Amino acid sequence: MDMLISLSPIILMFVIFYFLLIRPQQKRQKQVKQMQSDLQKGDSVITIGGFHGVVHAIDESTVVIQAGDGTKLTYDRSAIREVKK
């Protein structure tokens, strides 16, 4: 009983740490993976590096993005940060 009381602050810290840091990060990673797997030709995207463009072609691991001037660049799917609405 005395040992449980002495360990309760540490257990409480781990529970708080999980709900404030670990769980939200896991949810965000899941959302990003879902967004990257749902990419379609014609989507307006922003890469991790800040490049804005339109998806021109997609395969399993890469995405070809076309810039406004017609330039086409190939990126890994994981480099896509967000899809603009």
C-alpha positions, 0 to 999 in steps of 0.5 A: 500500500505504501509503495503504491502511494509513493509510485502514484505521482510517477504513474500519474505523470506517465498518464498525463504525458500519454494523453497530452503528447503521445496520443495526439502525435499518433492521431496526427501521424495517422491523419497524415498517412491517410491524406498521403494515401488518398492523394489523387491526380489534380489535387493542389498540394504543399510539400514539406519544403513549401513547394506549391503545385498540382499532382500530375501523376502518382504511383505507389511511392512517388508523386509528380507535382506540376508547378504553375509554369509547367515544371514537373518535379518528382517527390516521395509521397511522404514529402506531401505536407497537406492538400489544399482545398 
